[in-house]
Amino acid sequence: MPVAKIKLISRNKTDARDIAKQIIEIAKVSGVKYKGPIPLPTKVMDISTRKSPCGDGSHTFEHWQMRIHKWIVQIDGSEQALRQVMRILVPDTVQIEMSLS
């Protein structure tokens, strides 16, 4: 039986966790095997910019940070379970990548 690997990518940790919980609930109700959610390393993007646009004065900087959270959920590829997963309402802050293997 094929395995569906679902990768959730989001800047908002709670939104991605909620989607992962919904996928696991679908797997439990359908009676298929599942693994996850497996957390992947969080990507941290730091940006430092100078506060003064002209370059004169004190050397003060602003620091900005964005974190990208990723999870993987694997479920057996039963057609009924995958159709229900496709019907989940996903917020704009979450990106889903699905692959069958």
ZAMAR-138281 format. One record per atom (N, C-alpha, C, O): residue number from 1; atom name; z negated, y negated, x negated. Coordinates in pm, 1 decimal. Layout:
<finus>
+-----+-------+----------+----------+----------+
: num : atomo :       up :    north :     east :
+-----+-------+----------+----------+----------+
: NUM :    CA :        Z :        Y :        X :
...
+-----+-------+----------+----------+----------+
</finus>
This chain:
<finus>
+-----+-------+----------+----------+----------+
: num : atomo :       up :    north :     east :
+-----+-------+----------+----------+----------+
:   1 :     N :      0.0 :    118.0 :    -85.4 :
:   1 :    CA :      0.0 :      0.0 :      0.0 :
:   1 :     C :      0.0 :   -123.8 :    -89.6 :
:   1 :     O :    -76.4 :   -130.1 :   -185.9 :
:   2 :     N :     84.4 :   -222.0 :    -59.3 :
:   2 :    CA :     86.6 :   -342.9 :   -142.3 :
:   2 :     C :    -41.7 :   -424.2 :   -126.9 :
:   2 :     O :   -112.7 :   -414.2 :    -26.8 :
:   3 :     N :    -68.6 :   -504.2 :   -228.5 :
:   3 :    CA :   -186.6 :   -590.1 :   -229.4 :
:   3 :     C :   -140.5 :   -735.3 :   -226.1 :
:   3 :     O :    -53.6 :   -775.3 :   -303.6 :
:   4 :     N :   -198.9 :   -813.6 :   -136.4 :
:   4 :    CA :   -167.0 :   -956.3 :   -127.3 :
:   4 :     C :   -269.2 :  -1033.7 :   -209.7 :
:   4 :     O :   -389.7 :  -1024.1 :   -186.7 :
:   5 :     N :   -219.3 :  -1109.7 :   -305.2 :
:   5 :    CA :   -305.4 :  -1193.3 :   -389.0 :
:   5 :     C :   -291.0 :  -1336.6 :   -339.5 :
:   5 :     O :   -182.7 :  -1394.6 :   -346.4 :
:   6 :     N :   -400.4 :  -1393.3 :   -289.6 :
:   6 :    CA :   -400.7 :  -1527.0 :   -232.7 :
:   6 :     C :   -478.2 :  -1618.8 :   -325.9 :
:   6 :     O :   -596.2 :  -1596.0 :   -352.7 :
:   7 :     N :   -411.6 :  -1722.5 :   -375.2 :
:   7 :    CA :   -473.3 :  -1816.7 :   -468.2 :
:   7 :     C :   -494.9 :  -1948.5 :   -396.0 :
:   7 :     O :   -400.6 :  -2006.3 :   -342.0 :
:   8 :     N :   -619.1 :  -1996.3 :   -394.7 :
:   8 :    CA :   -655.0 :  -2122.2 :   -329.1 :
:   8 :     C :   -681.8 :  -2227.5 :   -435.2 :
:   8 :     O :   -760.8 :  -2204.6 :   -526.8 :
:   9 :     N :   -616.8 :  -2342.7 :   -423.9 :
:   9 :    CA :   -631.6 :  -2451.2 :   -520.1 :
:   9 :     C :   -668.9 :  -2576.7 :   -442.5 :
:   9 :     O :   -602.9 :  -2612.5 :   -345.0 :
:  10 :     N :   -777.1 :  -2644.1 :   -487.4 :
:  10 :    CA :   -821.2 :  -2762.3 :   -414.2 :
:  10 :     C :   -904.7 :  -2853.7 :   -502.3 :
:  10 :     O :   -970.2 :  -2808.9 :   -596.4 :
:  11 :     N :   -901.2 :  -2983.3 :   -470.1 :
:  11 :    CA :   -992.8 :  -3077.6 :   -534.6 :
:  11 :     C :  -1127.5 :  -3076.7 :   -463.7 :
:  11 :     O :  -1229.0 :  -3114.3 :   -522.3 :
:  12 :     N :  -1128.8 :  -3034.1 :   -338.9 :
:  12 :    CA :  -1250.8 :  -3029.6 :   -258.7 :
:  12 :     C :  -1300.8 :  -2884.9 :   -252.8 :
:  12 :     O :  -1235.3 :  -2798.3 :   -194.9 :
:  13 :     N :  -1415.8 :  -2860.0 :   -312.5 :
:  13 :    CA :  -1468.0 :  -2724.0 :   -323.1 :
:  13 :     C :  -1500.2 :  -2662.6 :   -187.3 :
:  13 :     O :  -1473.6 :  -2544.4 :   -165.8 :
:  14 :     N :  -1556.2 :  -2739.4 :    -96.4 :
:  14 :    CA :  -1598.6 :  -2683.5 :     32.8 :
:  14 :     C :  -1480.4 :  -2643.1 :    120.3 :
:  14 :     O :  -1487.8 :  -2543.2 :    191.9 :
:  15 :     N :  -1372.2 :  -2719.3 :    115.2 :
:  15 :    CA :  -1254.5 :  -2684.3 :    195.3 :
:  15 :     C :  -1196.6 :  -2549.7 :    151.1 :
:  15 :     O :  -1163.5 :  -2465.8 :    234.9 :
:  16 :     N :  -1184.5 :  -2529.2 :     21.4 :
:  16 :    CA :  -1129.8 :  -2403.6 :    -30.4 :
:  16 :     C :  -1223.2 :  -2286.6 :      0.8 :
:  16 :     O :  -1176.8 :  -2176.9 :     31.9 :
:  17 :     N :  -1353.1 :  -2309.1 :     -7.2 :
:  17 :    CA :  -1449.2 :  -2202.8 :     25.8 :
:  17 :     C :  -1439.3 :  -2163.6 :    172.9 :
:  17 :     O :  -1446.5 :  -2045.4 :    206.2 :
:  18 :     N :  -1422.9 :  -2261.6 :    260.6 :
:  18 :    CA :  -1410.7 :  -2231.9 :    403.0 :
:  18 :     C :  -1286.5 :  -2147.2 :    431.9 :
:  18 :     O :  -1292.4 :  -2054.0 :    512.1 :
:  19 :     N :  -1174.9 :  -2179.0 :    367.4 :
:  19 :    CA :  -1051.9 :  -2100.7 :    386.2 :
:  19 :     C :  -1072.0 :  -1959.4 :    333.7 :
:  19 :     O :  -1028.0 :  -1863.1 :    396.6 :
:  20 :     N :  -1138.5 :  -1945.7 :    218.3 :
:  20 :    CA :  -1165.0 :  -1811.9 :    162.3 :
:  20 :     C :  -1253.0 :  -1729.9 :    256.6 :
:  20 :     O :  -1230.0 :  -1610.2 :    274.0 :
:  21 :     N :  -1352.7 :  -1792.6 :    316.9 :
:  21 :    CA :  -1438.6 :  -1722.0 :    413.0 :
:  21 :     C :  -1359.4 :  -1676.3 :    535.1 :
:  21 :     O :  -1381.9 :  -1566.4 :    585.9 :
:  22 :     N :  -1266.9 :  -1759.8 :    582.4 :
:  22 :    CA :  -1184.4 :  -1721.6 :    696.9 :
:  22 :     C :  -1095.7 :  -1601.8 :    662.2 :
:  22 :     O :  -1077.9 :  -1512.3 :    744.8 :
:  23 :     N :  -1040.3 :  -1599.4 :    541.4 :
:  23 :    CA :   -955.6 :  -1487.7 :    498.6 :
:  23 :     C :  -1037.6 :  -1359.2 :    490.4 :
:  23 :     O :   -990.2 :  -1252.8 :    530.1 :
:  24 :     N :  -1159.5 :  -1368.2 :    439.5 :
:  24 :    CA :  -1245.8 :  -1250.2 :    428.9 :
:  24 :     C :  -1285.9 :  -1200.1 :    567.1 :
:  24 :     O :  -1292.3 :  -1079.2 :    589.2 :
:  25 :     N :  -1312.8 :  -1291.1 :    660.3 :
:  25 :    CA :  -1345.6 :  -1250.1 :    798.0 :
:  25 :     C :  -1228.2 :  -1176.5 :    862.9 :
:  25 :     O :  -1248.0 :  -1078.0 :    934.1 :
:  26 :     N :  -1106.6 :  -1224.1 :    838.3 :
:  26 :    CA :   -987.8 :  -1156.4 :    891.3 :
:  26 :     C :   -977.2 :  -1016.0 :    833.0 :
:  26 :     O :   -945.2 :   -920.9 :    904.3 :
:  27 :     N :  -1004.1 :  -1003.1 :    702.8 :
:  27 :    CA :   -997.3 :   -871.6 :    637.7 :
:  27 :     C :  -1103.0 :   -777.2 :    694.4 :
:  27 :     O :  -1075.5 :   -659.0 :    715.1 :
:  28 :     N :  -1223.4 :   -827.9 :    719.6 :
:  28 :    CA :  -1330.3 :   -742.8 :    775.9 :
:  28 :     C :  -1295.0 :   -696.9 :    916.9 :
:  28 :     O :  -1313.0 :   -579.7 :    950.0 :
:  29 :     N :  -1245.0 :   -787.7 :   1000.2 :
:  29 :    CA :  -1211.2 :   -753.3 :   1137.9 :
:  29 :     C :  -1094.4 :   -654.4 :   1141.2 :
:  29 :     O :  -1092.9 :   -562.0 :   1222.6 :
:  30 :     N :   -996.8 :   -674.5 :   1052.3 :
:  30 :    CA :   -879.7 :   -585.8 :   1048.7 :
:  30 :     C :   -911.6 :   -450.4 :    986.5 :
:  30 :     O :   -837.5 :   -354.1 :   1006.4 :
:  31 :     N :  -1020.8 :   -442.2 :    911.7 :
:  31 :    CA :  -1059.4 :   -316.6 :    849.5 :
:  31 :     C :   -984.1 :   -284.7 :    721.0 :
:  31 :     O :   -972.9 :   -168.1 :    683.1 :
:  32 :     N :   -932.0 :   -387.9 :    653.4 :
:  32 :    CA :   -861.7 :   -365.5 :    527.0 :
:  32 :     C :   -954.7 :   -396.7 :    410.6 :
:  32 :     O :  -1051.0 :   -472.0 :    425.2 :
:  33 :     N :   -925.0 :   -338.0 :    295.0 :
:  33 :    CA :  -1006.0 :   -362.4 :    175.7 :
:  33 :     C :   -974.3 :   -501.3 :    121.5 :
:  33 :     O :   -861.3 :   -549.0 :    131.6 :
:  34 :     N :  -1076.1 :   -565.3 :     63.7 :
:  34 :    CA :  -1057.7 :   -697.6 :      5.6 :
:  34 :     C :  -1145.2 :   -711.5 :   -118.2 :
:  34 :     O :  -1243.9 :   -639.9 :   -135.1 :
:  35 :     N :  -1107.1 :   -804.6 :   -203.6 :
:  35 :    CA :  -1185.3 :   -841.7 :   -321.3 :
:  35 :     C :  -1190.3 :   -993.5 :   -326.0 :
:  35 :     O :  -1090.4 :  -1061.2 :   -302.0 :
:  36 :     N :  -1306.5 :  -1045.1 :   -356.8 :
:  36 :    CA :  -1315.3 :  -1188.6 :   -375.7 :
:  36 :     C :  -1412.3 :  -1254.4 :   -280.8 :
:  36 :     O :  -1481.5 :  -1186.0 :   -205.4 :
:  37 :     N :  -1418.5 :  -1383.3 :   -283.1 :
:  37 :    CA :  -1338.5 :  -1475.2 :   -362.7 :
:  37 :     C :  -1381.1 :  -1474.4 :   -509.6 :
:  37 :     O :  -1500.0 :  -1480.9 :   -541.0 :
:  38 :     N :  -1283.7 :  -1466.4 :   -597.7 :
:  38 :    CA :  -1306.8 :  -1464.4 :   -741.4 :
:  38 :     C :  -1282.3 :  -1605.6 :   -793.0 :
:  38 :     O :  -1170.1 :  -1655.3 :   -783.6 :
:  39 :     N :  -1386.4 :  -1672.6 :   -848.1 :
:  39 :    CA :  -1365.1 :  -1808.6 :   -898.0 :
:  39 :     C :  -1293.0 :  -1807.5 :  -1032.3 :
:  39 :     O :  -1323.9 :  -1727.1 :  -1120.2 :
:  40 :     N :  -1197.8 :  -1896.6 :  -1046.4 :
:  40 :    CA :  -1129.5 :  -1917.9 :  -1173.9 :
:  40 :     C :  -1190.0 :  -2042.5 :  -1238.8 :
:  40 :     O :  -1255.1 :  -2121.4 :  -1170.3 :
:  41 :     N :  -1170.1 :  -2061.4 :  -1368.8 :
:  41 :    CA :  -1228.4 :  -2179.9 :  -1433.4 :
:  41 :     C :  -1181.2 :  -2310.3 :  -1368.9 :
:  41 :     O :  -1064.0 :  -2325.7 :  -1334.4 :
:  42 :     N :  -1275.3 :  -2403.1 :  -1353.7 :
:  42 :    CA :  -1245.0 :  -2533.5 :  -1296.0 :
:  42 :     C :  -1176.7 :  -2620.6 :  -1400.0 :
:  42 :     O :  -1225.0 :  -2633.8 :  -1512.4 :
:  43 :     N :  -1064.7 :  -2679.6 :  -1362.2 :
:  43 :    CA :   -992.5 :  -2768.5 :  -1452.5 :
:  43 :     C :  -1047.1 :  -2909.7 :  -1434.1 :
:  43 :     O :  -1048.7 :  -2962.5 :  -1323.0 :
:  44 :     N :  -1091.8 :  -2970.1 :  -1543.7 :
:  44 :    CA :  -1149.0 :  -3104.2 :  -1539.3 :
:  44 :     C :  -1053.8 :  -3198.7 :  -1611.7 :
:  44 :     O :  -1021.5 :  -3179.0 :  -1728.8 :
:  45 :     N :  -1009.9 :  -3301.2 :  -1540.2 :
:  45 :    CA :   -919.0 :  -3400.2 :  -1598.1 :
:  45 :     C :   -994.3 :  -3531.9 :  -1612.2 :
:  45 :     O :  -1037.7 :  -3590.1 :  -1512.8 :
:  46 :     N :  -1009.9 :  -3579.1 :  -1736.5 :
:  46 :    CA :  -1080.4 :  -3704.1 :  -1765.3 :
:  46 :     C :   -980.8 :  -3811.4 :  -1804.9 :
:  46 :     O :   -886.9 :  -3785.6 :  -1880.2 :
:  47 :     N :  -1001.6 :  -3932.3 :  -1753.6 :
:  47 :    CA :   -920.1 :  -4047.5 :  -1790.6 :
:  47 :     C :  -1014.9 :  -4162.8 :  -1821.0 :
:  47 :     O :  -1099.6 :  -4197.8 :  -1738.9 :
:  48 :     N :  -1000.0 :  -4221.5 :  -1939.3 :
:  48 :    CA :  -1078.1 :  -4339.0 :  -1978.2 :
:  48 :     C :   -982.9 :  -4457.4 :  -1990.4 :
:  48 :     O :   -879.2 :  -4448.4 :  -2056.2 :
:  49 :     N :  -1018.9 :  -4568.0 :  -1926.5 :
:  49 :    CA :   -935.2 :  -4687.8 :  -1933.7 :
:  49 :     C :  -1019.8 :  -4807.2 :  -1973.5 :
:  49 :     O :  -1140.4 :  -4810.8 :  -1948.7 :
:  50 :     N :   -956.6 :  -4902.7 :  -2034.2 :
:  50 :    CA :  -1023.2 :  -5025.0 :  -2076.8 :
:  50 :     C :  -1043.8 :  -5115.8 :  -1957.0 :
:  50 :     O :   -952.0 :  -5131.7 :  -1876.5 :
:  51 :     N :  -1161.2 :  -5175.9 :  -1942.2 :
:  51 :    CA :  -1186.9 :  -5265.6 :  -1829.0 :
:  51 :     C :  -1114.8 :  -5398.8 :  -1843.3 :
:  51 :     O :  -1064.0 :  -5453.1 :  -1745.2 :
:  52 :     N :  -1110.0 :  -5451.2 :  -1963.8 :
:  52 :    CA :  -1048.3 :  -5582.1 :  -1986.8 :
:  52 :     C :   -897.8 :  -5564.5 :  -2008.8 :
:  52 :     O :   -857.4 :  -5492.9 :  -2100.5 :
:  53 :     N :   -813.9 :  -5628.7 :  -1926.1 :
:  53 :    CA :   -669.3 :  -5610.7 :  -1942.1 :
:  53 :     C :   -610.9 :  -5682.2 :  -2064.4 :
:  53 :     O :   -506.9 :  -5641.0 :  -2115.8 :
:  54 :     N :   -676.4 :  -5788.0 :  -2111.3 :
:  54 :    CA :   -619.1 :  -5866.9 :  -2219.7 :
:  54 :     C :   -659.4 :  -5816.1 :  -2357.7 :
:  54 :     O :   -594.4 :  -5851.2 :  -2456.2 :
:  55 :     N :   -762.3 :  -5736.2 :  -2368.0 :
:  55 :    CA :   -805.2 :  -5683.1 :  -2497.1 :
:  55 :     C :   -909.8 :  -5768.2 :  -2565.6 :
:  55 :     O :   -961.7 :  -5728.5 :  -2669.9 :
:  56 :     N :   -943.0 :  -5885.3 :  -2510.0 :
:  56 :    CA :  -1047.1 :  -5970.2 :  -2568.3 :
:  56 :     C :  -1182.1 :  -5932.5 :  -2510.6 :
:  56 :     O :  -1189.9 :  -5870.4 :  -2404.6 :
:  57 :     N :  -1286.8 :  -5969.2 :  -2579.0 :
:  57 :    CA :  -1421.2 :  -5945.3 :  -2528.0 :
:  57 :     C :  -1476.0 :  -5811.3 :  -2573.2 :
:  57 :     O :  -1428.9 :  -5752.3 :  -2670.4 :
:  58 :     N :  -1575.4 :  -5765.3 :  -2501.4 :
:  58 :    CA :  -1643.6 :  -5641.5 :  -2541.7 :
:  58 :     C :  -1556.2 :  -5520.0 :  -2509.3 :
:  58 :     O :  -1469.8 :  -5524.6 :  -2421.8 :
:  59 :     N :  -1580.9 :  -5414.7 :  -2580.4 :
:  59 :    CA :  -1505.4 :  -5290.3 :  -2561.3 :
:  59 :     C :  -1575.1 :  -5206.6 :  -2454.3 :
:  59 :     O :  -1656.1 :  -5119.6 :  -2486.6 :
:  60 :     N :  -1544.1 :  -5232.5 :  -2327.4 :
:  60 :    CA :  -1603.8 :  -5156.6 :  -2218.0 :
:  60 :     C :  -1495.4 :  -5071.7 :  -2152.3 :
:  60 :     O :  -1380.9 :  -5114.3 :  -2137.5 :
:  61 :     N :  -1533.9 :  -4953.0 :  -2114.2 :
:  61 :    CA :  -1439.0 :  -4857.3 :  -2059.4 :
:  61 :     C :  -1486.4 :  -4806.7 :  -1924.0 :
:  61 :     O :  -1606.4 :  -4801.3 :  -1896.8 :
:  62 :     N :  -1390.6 :  -4769.6 :  -1839.6 :
:  62 :    CA :  -1419.2 :  -4699.2 :  -1714.2 :
:  62 :     C :  -1375.6 :  -4554.8 :  -1732.6 :
:  62 :     O :  -1271.1 :  -4527.6 :  -1791.7 :
:  63 :     N :  -1456.1 :  -4462.8 :  -1681.8 :
:  63 :    CA :  -1426.0 :  -4320.5 :  -1694.6 :
:  63 :     C :  -1401.2 :  -4262.2 :  -1556.2 :
:  63 :     O :  -1482.4 :  -4279.8 :  -1465.3 :
:  64 :     N :  -1288.2 :  -4192.2 :  -1540.2 :
:  64 :    CA :  -1250.8 :  -4129.3 :  -1415.0 :
:  64 :     C :  -1239.5 :  -3979.3 :  -1439.1 :
:  64 :     O :  -1198.1 :  -3935.3 :  -1546.4 :
:  65 :     N :  -1276.5 :  -3902.5 :  -1338.9 :
:  65 :    CA :  -1273.4 :  -3757.4 :  -1354.3 :
:  65 :     C :  -1226.2 :  -3692.2 :  -1224.3 :
:  65 :     O :  -1267.4 :  -3731.4 :  -1115.1 :
:  66 :     N :  -1139.3 :  -3592.5 :  -1238.0 :
:  66 :    CA :  -1094.5 :  -3515.1 :  -1122.4 :
:  66 :     C :  -1110.9 :  -3367.8 :  -1156.0 :
:  66 :     O :  -1069.9 :  -3323.3 :  -1263.2 :
:  67 :     N :  -1170.6 :  -3291.9 :  -1064.6 :
:  67 :    CA :  -1191.0 :  -3148.9 :  -1084.5 :
:  67 :     C :  -1101.6 :  -3071.2 :   -989.5 :
:  67 :     O :  -1090.2 :  -3105.3 :   -871.7 :
:  68 :     N :  -1038.4 :  -2967.1 :  -1040.9 :
:  68 :    CA :   -952.8 :  -2882.1 :   -959.9 :
:  68 :     C :  -1014.1 :  -2742.9 :   -958.4 :
:  68 :     O :  -1026.0 :  -2677.9 :  -1062.2 :
:  69 :     N :  -1052.9 :  -2697.8 :   -838.9 :
:  69 :    CA :  -1119.2 :  -2568.3 :   -820.4 :
:  69 :     C :  -1017.0 :  -2465.1 :   -775.4 :
:  69 :     O :   -927.0 :  -2495.8 :   -697.3 :
:  70 :     N :  -1031.3 :  -2341.9 :   -825.3 :
:  70 :    CA :   -938.1 :  -2235.1 :   -790.2 :
:  70 :     C :  -1016.3 :  -2108.1 :   -757.9 :
:  70 :     O :  -1116.2 :  -2076.8 :   -822.6 :
:  71 :     N :   -968.6 :  -2035.6 :   -656.3 :
:  71 :    CA :  -1024.8 :  -1906.4 :   -618.4 :
:  71 :     C :   -911.3 :  -1809.4 :   -591.6 :
:  71 :     O :   -801.1 :  -1849.8 :   -554.5 :
:  72 :     N :   -939.2 :  -1679.9 :   -611.0 :
:  72 :    CA :   -843.1 :  -1574.9 :   -577.4 :
:  72 :     C :   -909.7 :  -1479.7 :   -479.6 :
:  72 :     O :  -1024.0 :  -1438.5 :   -499.2 :
:  73 :     N :   -837.2 :  -1445.2 :   -374.1 :
:  73 :    CA :   -881.5 :  -1344.4 :   -277.3 :
:  73 :     C :   -769.7 :  -1240.4 :   -270.2 :
:  73 :     O :   -652.9 :  -1274.9 :   -252.4 :
:  74 :     N :   -806.6 :  -1112.5 :   -284.3 :
:  74 :    CA :   -708.9 :  -1004.9 :   -275.8 :
:  74 :     C :   -739.3 :   -920.9 :   -152.2 :
:  74 :     O :   -853.3 :   -879.3 :   -131.4 :
:  75 :     N :   -637.3 :   -896.3 :    -70.4 :
:  75 :    CA :   -653.2 :   -808.6 :     45.7 :
:  75 :     C :   -536.9 :   -710.0 :     47.4 :
:  75 :     O :   -428.5 :   -738.2 :     -3.7 :
:  76 :     N :   -561.8 :   -594.2 :    107.0 :
:  76 :    CA :   -453.8 :   -497.5 :    122.5 :
:  76 :     C :   -348.1 :   -557.4 :    214.3 :
:  76 :     O :   -380.0 :   -632.0 :    306.9 :
:  77 :     N :   -223.3 :   -524.3 :    188.1 :
:  77 :    CA :   -112.2 :   -589.5 :    256.4 :
:  77 :     C :    -75.7 :   -530.4 :    390.4 :
:  77 :     O :     41.0 :   -498.6 :    413.0 :
:  78 :     N :   -171.6 :   -514.3 :    480.3 :
:  78 :    CA :   -134.7 :   -469.3 :    614.4 :
:  78 :     C :    -67.5 :   -585.7 :    687.4 :
:  78 :     O :   -106.6 :   -701.4 :    672.0 :
:  79 :     N :     32.6 :   -553.1 :    765.8 :
:  79 :    CA :    112.3 :   -656.7 :    831.8 :
:  79 :     C :     28.9 :   -739.6 :    928.8 :
:  79 :     O :     44.5 :   -861.4 :    936.8 :
:  80 :     N :    -59.6 :   -673.1 :   1002.4 :
:  80 :    CA :   -141.4 :   -743.3 :   1101.2 :
:  80 :     C :   -234.2 :   -844.9 :   1033.7 :
:  80 :     O :   -246.4 :   -958.0 :   1080.7 :
:  81 :     N :   -299.0 :   -805.4 :    924.5 :
:  81 :    CA :   -391.3 :   -896.4 :    855.5 :
:  81 :     C :   -317.1 :  -1014.8 :    794.9 :
:  81 :     O :   -365.0 :  -1127.9 :    802.0 :
:  82 :     N :   -201.0 :   -990.0 :    735.5 :
:  82 :    CA :   -125.3 :  -1099.3 :    674.0 :
:  82 :     C :    -73.1 :  -1197.9 :    777.2 :
:  82 :     O :    -67.0 :  -1317.9 :    750.3 :
:  83 :     N :    -35.3 :  -1149.0 :    895.5 :
:  83 :    CA :      8.6 :  -1241.2 :   1002.0 :
:  83 :     C :   -105.4 :  -1332.5 :   1046.0 :
:  83 :     O :    -83.8 :  -1450.8 :   1072.6 :
:  84 :     N :   -226.8 :  -1277.8 :   1053.6 :
:  84 :    CA :   -341.3 :  -1360.7 :   1092.0 :
:  84 :     C :   -376.0 :  -1461.2 :    982.8 :
:  84 :     O :   -416.0 :  -1573.8 :   1012.4 :
:  85 :     N :   -360.7 :  -1421.0 :    856.2 :
:  85 :    CA :   -386.6 :  -1513.7 :    746.4 :
:  85 :     C :   -287.0 :  -1629.4 :    750.9 :
:  85 :     O :   -323.2 :  -1743.4 :    721.7 :
:  86 :     N :   -162.9 :  -1601.0 :    786.9 :
:  86 :    CA :    -60.7 :  -1705.7 :    793.0 :
:  86 :     C :    -88.3 :  -1806.5 :    905.3 :
:  86 :     O :    -35.5 :  -1917.6 :    901.9 :
:  87 :     N :   -169.6 :  -1769.7 :   1003.9 :
:  87 :    CA :   -199.8 :  -1857.8 :   1117.4 :
:  87 :     C :   -319.0 :  -1950.2 :   1091.6 :
:  87 :     O :   -349.6 :  -2035.1 :   1175.4 :
:  88 :     N :   -386.0 :  -1935.6 :    978.7 :
:  88 :    CA :   -502.7 :  -2019.3 :    949.4 :
:  88 :     C :   -457.3 :  -2164.2 :    933.2 :
:  88 :     O :   -358.4 :  -2192.4 :    865.6 :
:  89 :     N :   -530.8 :  -2255.0 :    996.0 :
:  89 :    CA :   -502.9 :  -2397.7 :    979.9 :
:  89 :     C :   -561.5 :  -2444.2 :    846.9 :
:  89 :     O :   -682.8 :  -2439.7 :    826.4 :
:  90 :     N :   -475.2 :  -2488.4 :    758.2 :
:  90 :    CA :   -516.0 :  -2526.2 :    622.8 :
:  90 :     C :   -514.7 :  -2678.3 :    611.8 :
:  90 :     O :   -414.6 :  -2741.4 :    645.6 :
:  91 :     N :   -626.0 :  -2739.0 :    564.3 :
:  91 :    CA :   -624.9 :  -2884.8 :    547.3 :
:  91 :     C :   -531.6 :  -2926.5 :    433.7 :
:  91 :     O :   -490.7 :  -2844.1 :    351.9 :
:  92 :     N :   -499.0 :  -3054.5 :    430.2 :
:  92 :    CA :   -407.1 :  -3106.1 :    329.3 :
:  92 :     C :   -464.2 :  -3096.4 :    187.4 :
:  92 :     O :   -388.5 :  -3098.5 :     90.3 :
:  93 :     N :   -595.7 :  -3085.8 :    174.9 :
:  93 :    CA :   -658.5 :  -3083.5 :     42.7 :
:  93 :     C :   -650.9 :  -2946.8 :    -24.5 :
:  93 :     O :   -685.2 :  -2934.0 :   -142.0 :
:  94 :     N :   -606.3 :  -2844.4 :     48.3 :
:  94 :    CA :   -601.2 :  -2707.9 :     -6.5 :
:  94 :     C :   -456.4 :  -2663.4 :    -18.5 :
:  94 :     O :   -377.0 :  -2680.5 :     73.9 :
:  95 :     N :   -423.1 :  -2606.0 :   -133.8 :
:  95 :    CA :   -290.9 :  -2549.5 :   -156.6 :
:  95 :     C :   -306.5 :  -2398.5 :   -168.0 :
:  95 :     O :   -397.3 :  -2350.7 :   -236.0 :
:  96 :     N :   -219.0 :  -2322.9 :   -102.2 :
:  96 :    CA :   -226.9 :  -2176.8 :   -102.2 :
:  96 :     C :   -101.3 :  -2118.8 :   -164.9 :
:  96 :     O :     10.6 :  -2158.0 :   -131.8 :
:  97 :     N :   -122.1 :  -2024.4 :   -256.3 :
:  97 :    CA :    -12.2 :  -1947.7 :   -314.3 :
:  97 :     C :    -37.8 :  -1801.3 :   -281.0 :
:  97 :     O :   -146.3 :  -1750.0 :   -308.3 :
:  98 :     N :     59.8 :  -1733.8 :   -222.8 :
:  98 :    CA :     42.2 :  -1594.5 :   -183.4 :
:  98 :     C :    151.8 :  -1510.8 :   -248.5 :
:  98 :     O :    269.0 :  -1548.5 :   -248.5 :
:  99 :     N :    111.6 :  -1396.0 :   -304.2 :
:  99 :    CA :    210.9 :  -1304.6 :   -363.0 :
:  99 :     C :    174.2 :  -1161.5 :   -329.9 :
:  99 :     O :     56.3 :  -1126.7 :   -323.2 :
: 100 :     N :    275.2 :  -1078.8 :   -309.2 :
: 100 :    CA :    256.6 :   -937.4 :   -281.6 :
: 100 :     C :    293.6 :   -858.0 :   -405.5 :
: 100 :     O :    394.1 :   -886.2 :   -470.6 :
: 101 :     N :    211.9 :   -758.6 :   -437.7 :
: 101 :    CA :    243.7 :   -672.4 :   -551.7 :
: 101 :     C :    206.8 :   -530.0 :   -521.5 :
: 101 :     O :    226.1 :   -442.1 :   -605.5 :
+-----+-------+----------+----------+----------+
</finus>
